[in-house]
Amino acid sequence: MVVVTHDRWFLDEVCTATWEVHDRLVEPFEGGYAAYILQRVERDRMAAASEAKRQNLMRKELAWLRRGAPARTSKPKFRMDAAAELIADEPPVRDSVSLTQMATARLGKDVVDLVDAGVELGGRTILEHVEWRIAPGERTGILGVNGAGKSTLLALVSGALEPTSGRVKHGKTVRIASLTQQLDELKDVWDDRVREVIGRYRTSYVAGGKELTPGQLLERLGFSSAQLSTPVKDLSGGQKRRLQLLLILLDEPNVLILDEPTNDLDTDMLAAIEDLLDSWPGTLLVVSHDRYLIERVTDQQYAVMSHRLRHLPGGLDEYLRLRAEEERAIATGGVSPAAATTTAATAAPPALAGADLRNAQKEQSSIERRIEKLTGQIEKQHLVIADFDQSDYVGLGTLTAELTALETQLADLETRWLELAELLA
C-alpha cells in the first residue's frame, strides 16, 4: 500500500516507511511520522554541523581576500576561485516559514455564553439544549461526524446565526474572527496581487523584534518573491489558506474560530501553524478531523452528538468510544448514549452505596498509584530516548514503541479514573 496524506496520526498508525519528496529528491525514512521526524531532525543536525564547518572556512577565505593580497598572481586567483566556489555552493533555505504571534485586543471576563440554545432549519433539529459558557483563553476542540452540526455551532458562537430557541450572549470586548472552509476573506481580493492585498493593512509590522515590510512578512509565511506579484486567484490551495489566515490575524481578533484549518496544508506548514496557535493568547475554538492538530493546540474537547454538545473529559479516546457505542446501539435498534444526555444538565449517575462504593473508592486509589508509577516510567523513557544514539533508527523505533505502550496504558487508566470520579461525585 502506498498512501499520500498530510494526516500525521494516520501515518503513525499504518505506515512502516515514509518517503519525503523535496528539492526534486525522494528521501526514504523508516517508520511512520514520529520516526520520520526523529530521523529528519538528526539529518538536519548533521547538515547544520557540516554547514557550520563550511561557513567557518568561507569566513577565513573572505577574511584573507579582504587583506588586500597582491593582485594578478596565481595564489590570490586560486583563493578567489575557492571563495567563489564556496559561495556558489550556498544551499537555498528550504524551510523559510516562520509564523509570528499577532497582538490581540483585550478580552474581558465574558466571552460567549450559549444558554439552552437550539437551532432548527427546514423543520429539522440541528442542535438542542446547548449549554456552553466559553471562558477567556479557552482552547477547545469540537468533534463530530460530518453533518452533526459543528459548523452550525460555530455560527451560533460567531453571531452569524441566531438560535431558534434559547439565547446567545456575547461579551462587550469580544472580537471574533473565523477561518472558514470557503476562503471568504479572499473573495473581494480575488483579482488583486498578493503584495497589493497585504499592503493595504500597514506599511510595516514588528515580528520577532524586527520591523518587516508586508513583502518580508509574506516571505516568512512561505511565499517566494515571485509569488508576491501573483494574483490571489492563481495561488495554490495551500497558499490561499496561508494568506487567508494571515489576513484574519492582521485584524487582531481575541476569539479565533478555525473550521477545518488544515485543508490544503502540508506537514511543514501544519507544524508552523500549530506553533503559532500554541502561543496565541486569545480564545481558540477548532473544528477539525485532524486528530494530531486537535490534541496539539487544544486543552479540552467537546463533541456534537445526537444534536447536543457533550464534554469529553477523556478527550478523543472517549469520543471514539462513545461513537462505537452509538453505532452499536443504532445497529441493534437501541438509543444512542449521547441521545440520552444534555450538555450541562445531564442526569447524574445513580449514587453508589455499600460495597459498590467501597470497591469504587479502592479501585480509584489503586488507579492513582498506578498512574503515578506510569508517569515516572514515561519520564524515564523520555530521558532514555534523549540520551540514545539518534543514528540507531531501529533502536529508536523500539524505544518509541515502548513509550507509546506506556502512554496508552496511562490514557486508559486516566479514562477509567474519570469514569469512577463521575460515579463517586
C-alpha positions as CSV (number, residue, x, y, z in Angstrom):
1,M,0.0,0.0,0.0
2,V,1.2,3.5,-0.9
3,V,-0.6,6.5,0.6
4,V,-0.2,10.2,0.1
5,T,-1.7,12.2,3.0
6,H,-1.0,15.0,5.4
7,D,-2.8,13.2,8.2
8,R,0.1,12.6,10.6
9,W,-1.8,10.5,13.0
10,F,-2.8,8.2,10.1
11,L,0.8,7.9,9.0
12,D,1.9,6.8,12.5
13,E,-0.9,4.3,12.8
14,V,-0.5,2.4,9.5
15,C,2.9,3.2,7.8
16,T,6.1,1.3,8.2
17,A,8.1,3.6,5.9
18,T,7.9,7.2,4.9
19,W,9.2,8.9,1.7
20,E,9.8,12.7,1.8
21,V,9.7,14.5,-1.5
22,H,11.8,17.7,-1.5
23,D,14.1,19.6,-3.8
24,R,13.4,17.2,-6.7
25,L,14.5,14.3,-4.5
26,V,12.8,11.4,-2.8
27,E,14.3,10.5,0.5
28,P,13.3,7.3,2.4
29,F,12.8,7.1,6.1
30,E,12.0,4.1,8.4
31,G,8.7,4.1,10.3
32,G,5.7,6.5,10.4
33,Y,5.5,10.2,11.0
34,A,7.1,10.3,14.5
35,A,10.0,8.2,13.4
36,Y,10.4,10.3,10.3
37,I,10.6,13.5,12.4
38,L,13.3,12.0,14.6
39,Q,15.4,11.0,11.6
40,R,14.8,14.3,9.9
41,V,16.0,16.2,12.9
42,E,19.1,14.1,13.1
43,R,19.7,14.6,9.4
44,D,19.3,18.4,9.7
45,R,21.5,18.4,12.8
46,M,24.3,16.7,10.9
47,A,23.8,19.0,7.9
48,A,23.9,22.0,10.2
49,A,27.2,20.8,11.7
50,S,28.7,20.4,8.2
51,E,27.4,23.8,7.1
52,A,28.9,25.4,10.2
53,K,32.3,24.0,9.2
54,R,31.9,25.2,5.7
55,Q,30.9,28.7,6.9
56,N,34.0,28.9,9.1
57,L,36.1,28.0,6.0
58,M,34.2,30.6,4.0
59,R,34.8,33.3,6.6
60,K,38.6,32.5,6.6
61,E,38.7,32.7,2.8
62,L,36.9,36.0,2.7
63,A,39.0,37.5,5.5
64,W,42.1,36.5,3.6
65,L,40.8,38.2,0.4
66,R,40.0,41.4,2.4
67,R,43.6,41.8,3.5
68,G,44.5,43.0,0.0
69,A,46.8,40.3,-1.2
70,P,48.9,41.2,-4.3
71,A,46.8,41.1,-7.5
72,R,47.3,39.1,-10.6
73,T,49.3,36.3,-9.0
74,S,48.3,32.7,-9.1
75,K,47.8,32.4,-5.4
76,P,45.2,35.2,-5.0
77,K,43.4,34.0,-8.1
78,F,43.3,30.5,-6.6
79,R,42.0,31.9,-3.4
80,M,39.3,34.0,-5.1
81,D,38.2,30.9,-7.1
82,A,38.0,28.9,-3.9
83,A,35.8,31.5,-2.2
84,A,33.6,31.8,-5.3
85,E,33.1,28.1,-5.3
86,L,32.1,28.1,-1.6
87,I,29.6,30.9,-2.2
88,A,28.1,29.2,-5.3
89,D,27.5,26.1,-3.2
90,E,25.4,28.0,-0.7
91,P,22.2,25.9,-0.4
92,P,18.7,27.6,-0.7
93,V,16.7,27.9,2.5
94,R,14.3,25.0,2.5
95,D,12.1,25.8,5.4
96,S,11.5,29.6,5.3
97,V,8.2,29.5,7.2
98,S,8.2,31.5,10.4
99,L,4.8,32.5,11.8
100,T,4.8,35.2,14.4
101,Q,2.3,36.0,17.2
102,M,0.0,38.9,16.4
103,A,-1.3,41.4,19.0
104,T,-4.8,40.8,20.3
105,A,-7.3,43.2,21.7
106,R,-8.1,43.0,25.4
107,L,-10.6,40.3,26.3
108,G,-12.8,40.8,29.3
109,K,-14.3,38.1,31.6
110,D,-17.3,37.5,29.5
111,V,-16.7,35.9,26.1
112,V,-19.7,34.0,24.7
113,D,-22.5,32.2,26.6
114,L,-24.8,29.7,24.9
115,V,-27.8,29.2,27.2
116,D,-30.2,26.3,26.3
117,A,-29.6,27.2,22.7
118,G,-31.2,25.3,19.8
119,V,-31.3,25.5,16.1
120,E,-33.9,24.2,13.6
121,L,-33.5,24.5,9.9
122,G,-36.2,23.5,7.4
123,G,-38.2,21.8,10.2
124,R,-35.2,19.6,11.1
125,T,-33.5,19.9,14.6
126,I,-29.8,20.6,14.2
127,L,-28.9,21.5,17.8
128,E,-30.9,21.5,21.0
129,H,-30.4,22.3,24.7
130,V,-26.8,23.5,24.2
131,E,-25.2,25.0,27.4
132,W,-21.7,26.3,26.9
133,R,-20.0,29.2,28.6
134,I,-16.8,30.0,26.8
135,A,-14.1,31.4,29.1
136,P,-11.2,33.8,28.2
137,G,-8.2,31.9,26.9
138,E,-10.2,28.7,26.5
139,R,-8.7,26.3,23.9
140,T,-11.4,23.9,22.7
141,G,-11.6,21.3,20.0
142,I,-15.1,20.4,18.6
143,L,-15.6,16.9,17.3
144,G,-18.4,15.2,15.4
145,V,-19.2,13.4,12.2
146,N,-20.0,15.3,9.0
147,G,-23.4,16.9,9.3
148,A,-23.6,16.6,13.1
149,G,-23.9,20.4,13.4
150,K,-20.3,21.6,14.2
151,S,-20.4,24.4,11.7
152,T,-23.8,25.4,12.9
153,L,-22.5,25.6,16.5
154,L,-19.6,27.8,15.4
155,A,-22.1,30.1,13.6
156,L,-24.0,30.5,16.8
157,V,-20.8,31.4,18.7
158,S,-19.7,33.9,16.0
159,G,-23.2,35.5,15.7
160,A,-23.6,34.6,12.1
161,L,-26.7,32.5,13.1
162,E,-29.4,33.3,15.6
163,P,-30.8,30.4,17.7
164,T,-34.4,29.3,17.2
165,S,-34.6,28.6,21.0
166,G,-32.6,29.8,24.0
167,R,-30.1,32.6,23.7
168,V,-26.5,33.5,22.9
169,K,-24.8,36.3,24.8
170,H,-21.5,38.0,23.6
171,G,-19.1,39.9,25.8
172,K,-18.6,43.6,25.2
173,T,-15.0,43.4,24.3
174,V,-15.2,40.3,22.1
175,R,-13.7,40.5,18.6
176,I,-14.4,37.2,16.8
177,A,-12.7,36.1,13.6
178,S,-13.4,32.9,11.7
179,L,-11.2,30.9,9.4
180,T,-13.9,29.3,7.2
181,Q,-13.6,26.5,4.6
182,Q,-14.9,28.8,1.9
183,L,-12.0,31.3,1.8
184,D,-14.5,34.1,2.4
185,E,-11.8,36.6,3.3
186,L,-10.3,36.4,-0.3
187,K,-13.5,36.9,-2.3
188,D,-13.1,40.6,-2.5
189,V,-9.4,40.5,-3.5
190,W,-9.6,37.6,-5.9
191,D,-8.1,39.5,-8.8
192,D,-5.6,41.5,-6.8
193,R,-1.9,40.7,-6.4
194,V,-0.7,39.3,-3.1
195,R,1.6,42.3,-2.5
196,E,-1.3,44.7,-3.0
197,V,-3.6,42.8,-0.6
198,I,-1.2,42.8,2.3
199,G,0.0,46.3,1.6
200,R,-3.5,47.7,2.4
201,Y,-3.1,46.9,6.1
202,R,0.0,48.7,7.2
203,T,3.4,49.8,5.9
204,S,5.4,47.7,8.4
205,Y,5.0,45.1,11.1
206,V,7.0,44.1,14.1
207,A,7.8,40.4,14.2
208,G,10.4,38.8,16.4
209,G,11.6,42.2,17.5
210,K,12.3,43.2,13.9
211,E,10.4,45.6,11.6
212,L,9.3,43.9,8.5
213,T,7.6,45.1,5.3
214,P,4.5,43.3,4.0
215,G,6.6,41.6,1.4
216,Q,9.1,40.3,4.0
217,L,6.3,39.1,6.3
218,L,4.8,37.1,3.4
219,E,8.1,35.6,2.6
220,R,8.3,34.4,6.2
221,L,5.0,32.8,5.6
222,G,6.4,30.7,2.8
223,F,5.8,32.9,-0.2
224,S,8.6,33.4,-2.7
225,S,9.4,36.8,-4.1
226,A,7.8,35.8,-7.4
227,Q,4.6,34.8,-5.7
228,L,4.1,38.2,-4.2
229,S,3.2,39.5,-7.6
230,T,0.8,36.6,-8.3
231,P,-3.0,37.3,-8.4
232,V,-4.8,35.7,-5.5
233,K,-6.9,33.6,-7.8
234,D,-3.7,32.0,-9.2
235,L,-2.3,30.8,-5.9
236,S,-2.4,27.2,-4.9
237,G,-4.9,25.9,-2.3
238,G,-2.3,25.9,0.5
239,Q,-1.1,29.4,-0.4
240,K,-4.6,30.8,-0.4
241,R,-5.1,29.1,3.0
242,R,-2.0,30.8,4.4
243,L,-3.0,34.2,3.0
244,Q,-6.5,33.8,4.5
245,L,-5.1,33.0,8.0
246,L,-2.6,36.0,7.8
247,L,-5.4,38.4,6.8
248,I,-7.5,37.2,9.8
249,L,-4.7,37.6,12.3
250,L,-3.8,41.1,11.0
251,D,-7.3,42.2,12.1
252,E,-6.2,41.3,15.7
253,P,-9.1,39.3,17.0
254,N,-9.3,38.0,20.5
255,V,-11.5,35.0,19.7
256,L,-10.4,32.8,16.8
257,I,-12.6,30.2,15.2
258,L,-11.0,27.6,12.9
259,D,-13.3,25.4,10.8
260,E,-11.1,22.7,9.2
261,P,-8.0,24.8,9.1
262,T,-5.7,22.1,7.8
263,N,-7.2,21.7,4.3
264,D,-4.5,22.0,1.6
265,L,-1.6,22.4,4.0
266,D,1.5,20.2,4.0
267,T,3.1,18.9,7.2
268,D,5.7,21.6,7.5
269,M,3.0,24.3,7.2
270,L,0.8,22.4,9.7
271,A,3.7,22.4,12.2
272,A,4.2,26.1,11.6
273,I,0.6,27.0,12.2
274,E,0.5,24.8,15.3
275,D,3.5,26.6,16.6
276,L,1.6,29.9,16.1
277,L,-1.6,28.6,17.8
278,D,0.5,27.2,20.7
279,S,1.4,30.8,21.7
280,W,-1.7,32.6,20.6
281,P,-3.1,34.2,23.7
282,G,-6.8,34.6,22.8
283,T,-9.8,32.1,23.0
284,L,-9.4,29.4,20.4
285,L,-12.2,27.1,19.0
286,V,-11.2,24.5,16.5
287,V,-13.2,22.1,14.4
288,S,-11.1,19.5,12.6
289,H,-10.8,15.9,11.7
290,D,-7.1,16.2,12.2
291,R,-6.5,14.4,15.5
292,Y,-2.9,15.5,15.7
293,L,-3.9,19.1,15.4
294,I,-6.7,18.8,17.9
295,E,-4.5,17.2,20.6
296,R,-1.7,19.6,19.9
297,V,-3.4,23.0,20.2
298,T,-6.5,22.5,22.4
299,D,-6.8,21.8,26.1
300,Q,-10.2,20.3,26.1
301,Q,-12.7,18.7,23.7
302,Y,-16.4,18.7,23.1
303,A,-18.5,16.5,20.7
304,V,-21.7,17.3,18.8
305,M,-23.6,14.1,19.1
306,S,-27.4,13.5,18.7
307,H,-28.0,17.3,18.3
308,R,-26.3,18.0,21.7
309,L,-23.0,19.2,22.9
310,R,-21.2,16.8,25.2
311,H,-18.0,17.5,27.2
312,L,-15.2,14.8,26.7
313,P,-13.0,14.6,29.9
314,G,-11.2,11.7,28.3
315,G,-10.5,13.6,25.1
316,L,-10.6,11.9,21.7
317,D,-10.3,8.4,23.0
318,E,-13.6,9.0,24.9
319,Y,-15.2,10.3,21.8
320,L,-14.2,7.3,19.8
321,R,-15.5,5.0,22.5
322,L,-18.9,6.9,22.5
323,R,-19.1,6.7,18.7
324,A,-18.5,3.0,18.8
325,E,-21.3,2.6,21.5
326,E,-23.6,4.8,19.4
327,E,-23.1,2.7,16.3
328,R,-23.7,-0.5,18.2
329,A,-26.9,0.9,19.7
330,I,-28.2,2.1,16.3
331,A,-27.3,-1.3,14.8
332,T,-29.3,-3.1,17.5
333,G,-32.2,-0.6,17.4
334,G,-31.4,0.9,20.8
335,V,-31.0,4.5,21.9
336,S,-27.5,6.0,21.5
337,P,-25.7,7.0,24.7
338,A,-25.4,10.6,23.5
339,A,-29.1,11.0,22.8
340,A,-29.9,10.5,26.5
341,T,-27.7,13.2,27.7
342,T,-27.6,17.0,27.7
343,T,-24.5,19.2,28.0
344,A,-24.8,20.8,31.4
345,A,-27.9,19.2,32.8
346,T,-27.0,15.6,32.2
347,A,-28.8,13.3,34.6
348,A,-26.4,12.3,37.4
349,P,-25.4,8.6,37.5
350,P,-27.0,6.6,40.3
351,A,-25.2,7.1,43.6
352,L,-23.1,4.2,44.8
353,A,-23.6,2.7,48.2
354,G,-22.3,0.0,50.5
355,A,-19.9,-2.5,49.0
356,D,-20.1,-0.9,45.5
357,L,-19.0,2.5,46.9
358,R,-16.0,0.9,48.8
359,N,-15.0,-1.1,45.7
360,A,-15.1,2.0,43.5
361,Q,-13.1,4.0,46.1
362,K,-10.4,1.2,46.3
363,E,-10.2,1.0,42.5
364,Q,-9.8,4.7,42.2
365,S,-7.0,4.8,44.8
366,S,-5.3,1.9,43.1
367,I,-5.5,3.7,39.7
368,E,-4.0,6.8,41.2
369,R,-1.0,4.8,42.4
370,R,-0.6,3.2,39.0
371,I,-0.9,6.5,37.2
372,E,1.9,7.9,39.4
373,K,4.1,4.9,38.7
374,L,3.4,5.0,34.9
375,T,4.1,8.8,34.8
376,G,7.5,8.2,36.4
377,Q,8.3,5.4,33.9
378,I,7.3,7.6,31.0
379,E,9.6,10.4,32.2
380,K,12.5,7.9,32.4
381,Q,11.7,6.6,29.0
382,H,11.9,10.2,27.6
383,L,15.3,10.6,29.1
384,V,16.5,7.2,27.7
385,I,15.3,8.3,24.2
386,A,17.0,11.7,24.6
387,D,20.3,10.1,25.5
388,F,20.1,7.3,22.9
389,D,22.2,7.2,19.7
390,Q,20.0,9.1,17.3
391,S,21.5,7.4,14.3
392,D,20.3,4.0,15.5
393,Y,16.9,4.1,14.0
394,V,16.0,0.5,14.8
395,G,16.8,1.1,18.5
396,L,14.9,4.3,18.5
397,G,11.9,2.6,17.0
398,T,11.9,0.0,19.8
399,L,12.2,2.6,22.5
400,T,9.5,4.7,20.9
401,A,7.2,1.7,20.7
402,E,7.8,1.1,24.4
403,L,7.0,4.7,25.2
404,T,3.8,4.5,23.1
405,A,2.7,1.4,25.0
406,L,3.3,3.2,28.4
407,E,1.3,6.2,27.2
408,T,-1.5,4.0,26.0
409,Q,-1.7,2.4,29.4
410,L,-1.7,5.8,31.1
411,A,-4.5,7.1,28.9
412,D,-6.7,4.0,29.6
413,L,-6.1,4.4,33.4
414,E,-7.0,8.2,33.2
415,T,-10.2,7.4,31.3
416,R,-11.2,4.8,33.9
417,W,-10.3,7.2,36.8
418,L,-12.6,9.8,35.2
419,E,-15.4,7.3,34.9
420,L,-15.1,6.4,38.6
421,A,-14.9,10.1,39.6
422,E,-18.3,10.7,37.9
423,L,-19.8,7.7,39.8
424,L,-18.3,8.9,43.1
425,A,-19.2,12.6,42.6
